[in-house]
């Protein structure tokens, strides 16, 4: 299995900045994300505080980012990371049932557009899952609920519907026309995941409780605290210092996931700092191995 120097999770401005710096410094890396880069950038009407580019539209800036990545020969690994494990000397990153390995990690995941509901975090791994491919087979012939915030992920809803006996589906976006045998669309929001030791049901806004064996959250962005166990979070954001170091050695964070202001210029700067901090860490580790550390 190929071990890279830096795994960058997120293809927004912070992740792009980190990848460009990794490339310039001749480090091996993965840039996980989507070819669409950042939905937030593309939807911006006008960006007025990005140095050197006056009053640029979001789609124009998106094209500049995409052209720069292409020109630099930087490819995006279009995988959604659902778990990161600190193995001591390296990190193991899971995307569906595929594993990637890296010596360092830079989290550039942005912020969750949908806040977790009661029971979601508490019952993770005990009936709550963020990965249809990983855990779908556990629910063959069972009853599940699926909450999805992205139309592109409805393919995974279809996959789960083929496995489960019954699916209660709640899309969190407009324009969903998904329908399949055994799938019942929920008319109201899910307000709570019920259960003590593991999931027993879901509660709706009108007070209705529906028994289910499991709940799948198919999200465009998964919280860093869910991705990496033990990561320090303050007020919903990854806690970092000025070097963009987290409390997990070898792990850095940049961009909106570290807190306000949610600005493109801020994200780009933090991505730069995170990449250089990771590069410095790699050099220090190499020096220790070679016995040349001070």
N, C-alpha and C positions, 0 to 999 in steps of 0.2 A: 504494500500500500504506500502511495506517495505521500511523504510528509513534507509540508511546506513550512516556510518561515512564519507567515502571517495569514490568518483567516479573517477576512473582513465580512461582517454580517450586516448587510444593508447596502443598497445601491443609490441612496440619496446623496446630497452634497457632501456629507461627512465621509461616507464610504468611498465616494469617487475621489475625494481629496487624499484619503489614506492610500488608496490603490495607486494613484499617480506617484505619490512619494515612494511607495514600495517599489514600483517599477523603475523609477529614476535611480534608486539606490541598489538596484539589481538583487532584490530579495524575491524569493518565490512566494506566491500568494494565491489565495482564492478570493474572488469578490462575489459573494452570494447575493442574489437579488433578482431583479427582473429587467428585461430590456427596456421596459417603460420607465426605468429609473425611479423618479419620484413623482407621485401623483400630486403632491403638494406643490412642487415646482411648476408642473404643467398647468395647474389650475390657477396659479397666481396671475392676477390681471396685470400688475405692474410692479417690478422690483426697483426701488429707487436708491437703496443704500448699499449696493454691491459695487465696491471700488473698481473703477475702470470701465464699467458698463452702465451707462446712464439710462434710467427709465426703460428697462428691458422687460418685454412681456415674458410670461412664464414659458410659453411654447418656444420662443426664440432662445431663452436661456437653456431650456431642455435640449434643444438641438446643438447648442454650443458644447454642452457637457458630452452629449453622445458623439459628436464629431471629434472631441479631444480624446475620448476613450478609444475610439476607432483608430485615430492617428497614432496613438501611443501603443497600439496593439494589445490593449487590455480587454480581455474577454470576461463576460459575466457568466458565472455558473448559476443557471436559472433553477435553483433549488431553494425550497423553503426550509430553513433550519428549525427543527422542532425540539432539539435537545443538545446541550453542550456539557461535556463531562471533563472535569479537571483530573487528569491522570497523573499529576505530579510533575513530570518532565515534559508533558505535552497535553494537548486538548483533543478530545474526540468529539466530532460534530456529527449529529445524525440528521439526515434529510430523508424522510420516509424510511426505507430500510437500507439506505446507503450510508456508509461511514466515511468521514474525511478526517484527516489528522493534521494538526498544525502546532508549531512550537509556541505561538502566541495568538491571541484573539483580540480583535477590535470590534466592539459592539457599536453599530451605527444603525440601530433598528428604528429610530424615530420614536414617536409616542403612540400608544394604543388609541385608536379612534373610538373604541368601545370599551368602557370601563368594566372590570370584572364584576360579576354579580355574586351575592352571598352564596357560599358553598363551592364556587368555581375553583378557587385556589386551594381551599381546605381539603377538597376531595380529589385533587389531581392525583392520578395514578390509582385511584380507588373508585373508578367508574367515570371519572372525567378525563377526557383525552383531547389533545390538539392535533392528533395525527391519524387520519383514516386508514392509511396504508399500514401503519405500525400496529394498530390495535383493532382494526375492523373485524378480523377473524375471531376475536374473542366474543363477538356478539352475534354469531351465526344463529339464526332462528330465535333471536331475542328481541326485546322492545327497547328502542333507543330514541333519544331526542337529538336533533342536529340544529345548531345555531350557526348561521353562516353570514359573514359580512362582505362577501365579494362574489360577484356573479361568476367569475372565472373558476371559483372553487366548487361550483355546482356539479362538476364532473365527479368530485369526491362524494357528494351527496348521492349521486346515482350509484356509485360503487357501494356505498353503505346500504342503500336500498336493496341491492341485489343479495346482500348477506343477511340483513335483519328481517324478522318476521313483520315488524311494524316500525315505522319511522314517523315521529312527530317533527315536522320541519318548520323552523322559524327563520326566514331571511331577514336581514337587517338593512336591506337596501331596496330601492324602488326598481320596478321593472322585472322582477322575477316571475317567470311563467313556468317554472319547473313543476313537473307532474310525473309521477310514476306509480306503479302498482304497489300498494302497501304503504304509501306516503300520505300522511294527513297534514295539511298546512295549518299551523296555529294562527288564529286571528289576532291574538294579543301577545304582548311581550312576556318572556320568562323572567320572573323577578327573583327566583331563588332555586338553588339546587338542594333538594332535600336528602337527608341521610346522616347517619352517625358514623359508623365504621366505613360505609361505602354508600354510593348513590342508591337511593330508593325511589326517587321521583323528582318531578319538577313542579314548581308552583307558578301559576299565571297571575297576572295583575288583578283579575277578577276574583281571586281566591281559590280557584280550581286547582286541585293537586292531581297530577297524572302520574301513575306508577311507571317507572322505566328502569331498565337495568344499567343503562349508561348514557352519558351525554357527551357529544362531540362538539367542540368549538372550532369551527373552520375559519380562522382569522388571517387577514392579510399580514398582520404584525402580531407577534407573540411577545409578551413582556419579557425583558431581559432577566428579571427575577425568576420567571418560570423556566427560561432556557437554561440558566446556570445556577445550580443549587449553591447557597451560601453567599451569593452576591449581595452586597450591602446596598440597600435602597433607602432613600430619604424623601419623604413626601411624594412618593410615586416615581422618583427619578433615580438613576444610578448615581451613587455617591462616588465622586472622583476628586483628585487634587489637581493642581495646576499642570501636572504632567499627564493628565487624563488617566492616571492609574486608578484602578478599582482596588478593593480590598483583597482581590484574588490575584496572586502573583502571576504575571504574564498576561493578564487580561486588562484591556483598556476600553474606554467608552468615549464616544464623541457624538455631537449633534443634539437633536431634540431630546433624546433619551436621557441626557444629563441635566436637563432643566431649561428654564427660560433664560433669556428671550429665545423664542422659537424663530430664529432668523437664519437665512441661508448663509450670510456672511459669517456668522458665529459658528455654524456647523462646519464650514470649509476650514476655518482656522483650527477648530478642535480636531478635525480629521488629520490635519497636517501635524499637529503636536502629538497626537496618539501614534501616528506612524513612526515619527522620529523617536518617541519613547520606546516603542516596541523594538526598533532597530538597535537602540542603545542597549536594551535588555538582552537581545540576542548576542551582541558583542561581548557583554559581560559574562554571559553563560559560556560562550566559546572560550573566553579567557580562563575561566575557572577550570574547564575541562582540560585545557592545554597546560594548566599550572602557571599561567602568566598573569593571573589576577593579582592586583596589588594587595 
